[in-house]
Amino acid sequence: HISFTAKPGETTAIIGSTGCGKSTLLKLIMRFWDKDSGRILLSGTDVTDINTKSLRENESYCTQETHLFHDTIGNNIRIANLSATDEEIIAAAKKASIHDFIAALPHGYDTRVGELGDTLSGGEKQRISLARAFLSDAPLMLLDEPTSNLDSLNEAVILKSLEEERNGKTVVLVSHRESTMQIADVVYSVERGRMS
């Protein structure tokens, strides 16, 4: 029994205690699961009526748990847009505040990550996930606790990038951090199955 509207050009934030369904809501929008009732509309069309490939091309999704492949850092970012140039990957990494870290590595963007990213910290993985979201340039950005593993300096760079990138985009942001909420145009609170 929740209802909300996220508008283009705005950042809509959703806050609430752990387990209240914030992340589930994003997964329903991505259609990882089908809803049992109600409607989820994107530009007036129910997500169940949108071709899955088309749906995913128009959404970028950043989770707390970043899955990395046993490949280079550059290719792990490029997975969001296989036709991206090296310059576009670097630009996305700068927006995600990970470029300086990558550039300082002996092999830069050609550095290989361990299986499931064992060679990277949680914050570094999270920033690679954000770089993917920026690189995909999708009109709908779904961000689940995108700065939870980051220090305040990296968070500030990323929030500034999100503010600059949201023109024409719809951003839905789930977070517990008050500092992250500051960029939101609208904040909804979820509690005991209700949204206000």
Secondary structure, 3 states (H helix, E strand, C coil): CCCCCCCCCCEEEEEECCCCCHHHHHHHHHCCCCCCCCCCEECCEEHHHCCHHHHHHCEEEECCCCCCCCCEHHHHHHCCCCCCCHHHHHHHHHHCCCHHHHHCCCCHHHCECCHHHCCCCHHHHHHHHHHHHHHHCCCEEEEECCCCCCCHHHHHHHHHHHHHHCCCCEEEEECCCHHHHCCCCEEEEEECCEEC
